[in-house]
Amino acid sequence: MTFFLHVETFTQWRQEARALLVRGVAPSEVHFSSGADQPSLFDAAAPEMPAKSNEVAPTVPSAFLEMAKHVACHRDANRWELLYRTLWRLTHGQRHLLEMSTDEDVFALNQMKKAVTRDVHKMKAFVRFRKVVASSDLQDTQTQPEALTNYIAWHRPDHRIVSLAAPFFARRFKAMNWTILTPDESVSWDQLELKYGPGVPVSEAPDADSLEDLWKTYYASIFNPARVKVAMMKREMPVRHWATLPETDLIPDLLQQASTRVSEMIAKNEGFAETAAHYMPTDGSLDSLRSAARHCRACDLHQCATQMVFGEGTPSARIVIVGEQPGDREDIEGRPFVGPAGQLLDEALQTLRIDRNEVYITNVVKHFKFTERGKQRLHKKPNSREIFACRPWLEAEIAAIRPDTILCLGATPASALFGRDFRVTQRRGEVIATDWCPRTIATWHPAAILRMPNPDRRAQKHQQFIADLALTLDQ
Amino acid sequence: MDVRDKLAILADAAKYDASCASSGAKSTRAGSQIGSTEGMGICHSYTPDGRCISLLKILLTNYCIYDCQYCVNRVSSDTPRARFTVEEVVSLTMEFYKRNYVEGLFLSSGIIQNSDYTMEQLIAVAKTLRTDQHYGGYIHLKTIPNASQSLIEEAGKWADRLSVNIELPTEGDLYKLAPEKKKPQIVSAMHGIREKIDETKHEQASGFKPPSFAPAGQSTQMIVGATETPDLEVLKTASELYTGQKLRRVYYSAYSPIPHADARLPGQSPPLIREHRLYQADWLMRFYGFSANEIVAEKDHNLSLEIDPKLAWALANRHFFPVDVNRASQEELLRIPGIGVRNVQRIVSLRRHRPLRTADLRKLRVAWNRAKVFVLTADHNPGVADLDKLNLGKQVAPKSRQLMLFDAASSALTGEV
C-alpha cells in the first residue's frame, strides 16, 4: 500500500509527516510529490490513511527541524522522502542518527543543507538594490519622497530560498521599502511586514541606478593589480551571478591592464637607495668629513646647487647650532648662516657674548634647494628623503664634536632630531635629552623671525630666540 | 574635485590594508533603522585579486605628515591627494549600504594636523552615522597612532571594531621603515583598547548595561616581506598580540609594490603563497593549539612555501604518529594533516556510536592523500615503516604547483589545513 502526498512547503510537509508518523506509516509506503514533479497516476487512487491513533508524534531533535527547514528549500525532488525516512529512523531507535555524518541519508541531507545555506548566503551578498522613485503626477508637497521610493532587486538563486533569506533583509533594511524579485517567487517589505508573491522575469526588473557609477569606481580602485587571483574570485563569486552584479562588467579590463599597471608601479620607484653613508670617509674628523661631503651624490640636490655647504666652527665646540639648509647667499659663499638670517644669529650671539668661533654651526641638509623665479632663486623646503639621505653627515659631525648642547633652529632640524611629532610652537625652549645629545633644545629659525609681519610679534619671537639661545650657556 | 574623483583616490589608497572581515559584532544596535550586524561576515563582491569586498574601505584623507617608507601616502610620496568631508563619507556609506553593495564602513586616514584632530574627524563620521542616520551596520575605525585615550574611548562607543596597525613585525623593522612609529606606543594603544573592552565586558557580566565598546574587538595588520624578518618573528609577534592584547585577528599583508615606492623597498612582491602560509600558521595557533615555535620547522625560521605548516610539523614530528582516530584526544586529532577542525568534531561525535573506518574519513572529505600515513583507523594501519620513509615529504605533498595554489585558496577560507 502506497500513499501519495502532494507537498509544497516545509509547513505542509511537517503536518503530513507528523500524521504519517503517528499512524505508523513506514517510509517505503509514502511517495511525496511537489509542484514541479509530474502528477502521479495514482494520486486519485490514494488509499485512506489508517485511522488516527491517540498517540502524539514523538519529539525529534531540534537540529533535525533546523535541517529540514533548509532542505525543504532545495530543488531536489527526493528531499521530502529523504526527510521522512530520516525522521522515521530518528524516531525508531536511531535517536543519534544526525551525529552519524557518514550515514548515506544524513550525508545526503547535510549536502543539501550546505547547498541551501550557501545559496542563502550568496543571496544576502549578491542582491543589488536599485533605487526607484515612483513618478507622482501630483506635485503634492505633503507626499514624502521616501514613501515613493522603492529599492528593487532581481536575483536568481539556485534553490527556493526567498522565505529563508527575506527576514534577514527585513531586519537589515527596516526603514526602507524594498522588493526582491526572483524567477520563482518574490517578496516585498513595506516597513511593516513581508509579503510574498509570484516569480517575475528579469525583464520586469529596473535596469539601472545612478549610483552604480560610483560603485564601479570604488570596485576598480580597491582592486590591487599586484595580486591577481582569478580562480579564487570565481570560486566565491560564481559566474552565474555576474549578470546581476553591475561591477562585474569591469573585470575583463581590470585583468587586462593589471600586468602593465604593476610594471609601471615598479618602474616608478622614487627616491634613492643611497644615503650619505656611502660617501663616509673612514676617518671621522671634521676635516675629512668636509672634503668627503664635497663628492656626495646621495640625493639630486648637488646637481643644481653651486656647492656643498658644510658645517663651520671649532671641533672643540660645546654648542652645535643646526639650521635647515644653506640659502642663496650661503650657496654662493660656501659658508653656513652668512645671509640675513645669519646676521640675526650673529647679533644674538654677540648679545649673549658668545664667540661665533667657539660654536659649531651647520645645517641638516648641505645643499641649497630652490626654485627659480626670474632672476631670483627661491628657497624650497627639503623633503624627507633629502633629509634622510643627508642625515649621516649631521650624525658624523655631532659624533666628531660630542657637544654639551644642540640648538635646533626651526622645524626641519627639530623634527630631524626629535621626531616628526615634535612641534616647535609647543615645545621650544625645553631642554630635552635625545639620542643625539643630553641637552637638545629647539627654537625659532632666525628667518622666521625676520618674516614676521607684526612688529610686536616679531619682537616677542626675537626675545624668545635670545632666551633659548641663552639656555645653551647653562651646563 | 567631485566625490567620484575623491573616491577613486581614497579607495585606491586604502587597498593595501588587508582587513576586510565584518563579523564579530553579534547583535545589532538598539534603535537602528538601516543596517544590522549579525555575527557572520558577508562578502558582497570579489575583485580579480581574489579578495572580497565586504566593506566600503576608504581613507578620510591621504594627506599625511608621516613618512613611512612602505606607505604610498607618506609625506614624501608624489601620489595625488584628496580629502573627503565627514558628510561625504556618511552619504557614501548610507547609499552603498542601502543598495546592499557593502556590509559596512572601514575608515582609516592619513594623519593631518595632528593625531587627535585626525581621530576626531574619524569619530565624527561614525557618530553621525549612528545618531543622525540611525545606522546599525558595521563600522571599523582605524585608530590614529598617538591619539589620546579619551578619543579612543569615544571611538569605541560608535565603532564595532577598532584597530591599531602594528605595521611591521619587529622593532628593528619599524626603525628601518617607519622611524616615527615605536612598538611600545603601538602596543600600549592596543592595551588601552583591550582594557576598555575588558571593563565593558566585566560590567555586562555584573548585570549593568554599559554603553557598547568595540563589540567586535580589535585587530591589526602586519606587512610581510618588506624586510628580511623571518616568519618565526612574525608569528611570535602575532602570538604575543593574541595572548597579550586579545586581538581578534592579525592580518598579514604581503608587501606589494606601491606606486611612488621608495627605492629602499623591494621592487617585487614576495610570493603571495608566503602570506597564505602565514594565515595557515595563524589558524594553527588560534584553533589548533600550536605555538609559534612549533610551527616554524625550517632552519631559516621561515615557513615552507612548498607544503602547509601542519604537514611540515607532522613530517618533523613523526614520532607523534600514527594517531588513532578512534582513541586519540581532540588535541591529538587536530594535529593530523588534512583533517580540519570541523572534521575533528564530526569524528568525535561519530566514534561515540561505532568505530571509524577509512571509508568514513574519505566520506568526510578529509585530505586523504595527506592524512593516510598519519592515521590509524579500524581498518587501516600505515605502519611505522611508512612514517620512516625518507621521501615521505614528497609522497604526501600536493602533486603539482597548480593544484597547491587551488588547494591553498580553499583552505584560506575555511582555515582547514
Boltz contact constraints between the chains, C-beta under 6 A:
constraints:
  - contact:
      token1: [A, 99]
      token2: [B, 349]
      max_distance: 6.0
  - contact:
      token1: [A, 101]
      token2: [B, 346]
      max_distance: 6.0
  - contact:
      token1: [A, 102]
      token2: [B, 360]
      max_distance: 6.0
  - contact:
      token1: [A, 102]
      token2: [B, 363]
      max_distance: 6.0
  - contact:
      token1: [A, 124]
      token2: [B, 42]
      max_distance: 6.0
  - contact:
      token1: [A, 125]
      token2: [B, 42]
      max_distance: 6.0
  - contact:
      token1: [A, 125]
      token2: [B, 43]
      max_distance: 6.0
  - contact:
      token1: [A, 125]
      token2: [B, 44]
      max_distance: 6.0
  - contact:
      token1: [A, 127]
      token2: [B, 100]
      max_distance: 6.0
  - contact:
      token1: [A, 129]
      token2: [B, 99]
      max_distance: 6.0
  - contact:
      token1: [A, 129]
      token2: [B, 100]
      max_distance: 6.0
  - contact:
      token1: [A, 171]
      token2: [B, 36]
      max_distance: 6.0
  - contact:
      token1: [A, 172]
      token2: [B, 36]
      max_distance: 6.0
  - contact:
      token1: [A, 174]
      token2: [B, 33]
      max_distance: 6.0
  - contact:
      token1: [A, 175]
      token2: [B, 33]
      max_distance: 6.0
  - contact:
      token1: [A, 175]
      token2: [B, 34]
      max_distance: 6.0
  - contact:
      token1: [A, 211]
      token2: [B, 95]
      max_distance: 6.0
  - contact:
      token1: [A, 214]
      token2: [B, 4]
      max_distance: 6.0
  - contact:
      token1: [A, 215]
      token2: [B, 101]
      max_distance: 6.0
  - contact:
      token1: [A, 217]
      token2: [B, 4]
      max_distance: 6.0
  - contact:
      token1: [A, 217]
      token2: [B, 7]
      max_distance: 6.0
  - contact:
      token1: [A, 217]
      token2: [B, 8]
      max_distance: 6.0
  - contact:
      token1: [A, 218]
      token2: [B, 7]
      max_distance: 6.0
  - contact:
      token1: [A, 218]
      token2: [B, 11]
      max_distance: 6.0
  - contact:
      token1: [A, 221]
      token2: [B, 8]
      max_distance: 6.0
  - contact:
      token1: [A, 221]
      token2: [B, 11]
      max_distance: 6.0
  - contact:
      token1: [A, 221]
      token2: [B, 12]
      max_distance: 6.0
  - contact:
      token1: [A, 222]
      token2: [B, 11]
      max_distance: 6.0
  - contact:
      token1: [A, 222]
      token2: [B, 15]
      max_distance: 6.0
  - contact:
      token1: [A, 223]
      token2: [B, 47]
      max_distance: 6.0
  - contact:
      token1: [A, 223]
      token2: [B, 49]
      max_distance: 6.0
  - contact:
      token1: [A, 224]
      token2: [B, 15]
      max_distance: 6.0
  - contact:
      token1: [A, 224]
      token2: [B, 49]
      max_distance: 6.0
  - contact:
      token1: [A, 226]
      token2: [B, 256]
      max_distance: 6.0
  - contact:
      token1: [A, 226]
      token2: [B, 257]
      max_distance: 6.0
  - contact:
      token1: [A, 226]
      token2: [B, 269]
      max_distance: 6.0
  - contact:
      token1: [A, 227]
      token2: [B, 49]
      max_distance: 6.0
  - contact:
      token1: [A, 227]
      token2: [B, 272]
      max_distance: 6.0
  - contact:
      token1: [A, 228]
      token2: [B, 48]
      max_distance: 6.0
  - contact:
      token1: [A, 228]
      token2: [B, 49]
      max_distance: 6.0
  - contact:
      token1: [A, 229]
      token2: [B, 49]
      max_distance: 6.0
  - contact:
      token1: [A, 229]
      token2: [B, 50]
      max_distance: 6.0
  - contact:
      token1: [A, 230]
      token2: [B, 48]
      max_distance: 6.0
  - contact:
      token1: [A, 232]
      token2: [B, 50]
      max_distance: 6.0
  - contact:
      token1: [A, 232]
      token2: [B, 409]
      max_distance: 6.0
  - contact:
      token1: [A, 233]
      token2: [B, 46]
      max_distance: 6.0
  - contact:
      token1: [A, 233]
      token2: [B, 48]
      max_distance: 6.0
  - contact:
      token1: [A, 233]
      token2: [B, 50]
      max_distance: 6.0
  - contact:
      token1: [A, 236]
      token2: [B, 46]
      max_distance: 6.0
  - contact:
      token1: [A, 237]
      token2: [B, 46]
      max_distance: 6.0
  - contact:
      token1: [A, 247]
      token2: [B, 45]
      max_distance: 6.0
  - contact:
      token1: [A, 251]
      token2: [B, 48]
      max_distance: 6.0
  - contact:
      token1: [A, 254]
      token2: [B, 48]
      max_distance: 6.0
  - contact:
      token1: [A, 255]
      token2: [B, 48]
      max_distance: 6.0
  - contact:
      token1: [A, 265]
      token2: [B, 257]
      max_distance: 6.0
  - contact:
      token1: [A, 265]
      token2: [B, 259]
      max_distance: 6.0
  - contact:
      token1: [A, 266]
      token2: [B, 257]
      max_distance: 6.0
  - contact:
      token1: [A, 266]
      token2: [B, 267]
      max_distance: 6.0
  - contact:
      token1: [A, 268]
      token2: [B, 259]
      max_distance: 6.0
  - contact:
      token1: [A, 269]
      token2: [B, 261]
      max_distance: 6.0
  - contact:
      token1: [A, 269]
      token2: [B, 263]
      max_distance: 6.0
  - contact:
      token1: [A, 270]
      token2: [B, 260]
      max_distance: 6.0
  - contact:
      token1: [A, 271]
      token2: [B, 262]
      max_distance: 6.0
  - contact:
      token1: [A, 271]
      token2: [B, 263]
      max_distance: 6.0
  - contact:
      token1: [A, 272]
      token2: [B, 263]
      max_distance: 6.0
  - contact:
      token1: [A, 273]
      token2: [B, 263]
      max_distance: 6.0
  - contact:
      token1: [A, 273]
      token2: [B, 264]
      max_distance: 6.0
  - contact:
      token1: [A, 383]
      token2: [B, 76]
      max_distance: 6.0
  - contact:
      token1: [A, 384]
      token2: [B, 67]
      max_distance: 6.0
  - contact:
      token1: [A, 384]
      token2: [B, 75]
      max_distance: 6.0
  - contact:
      token1: [A, 384]
      token2: [B, 76]
      max_distance: 6.0
  - contact:
      token1: [A, 385]
      token2: [B, 76]
      max_distance: 6.0
  - contact:
      token1: [A, 419]
      token2: [B, 180]
      max_distance: 6.0
  - contact:
      token1: [A, 420]
      token2: [B, 180]
      max_distance: 6.0
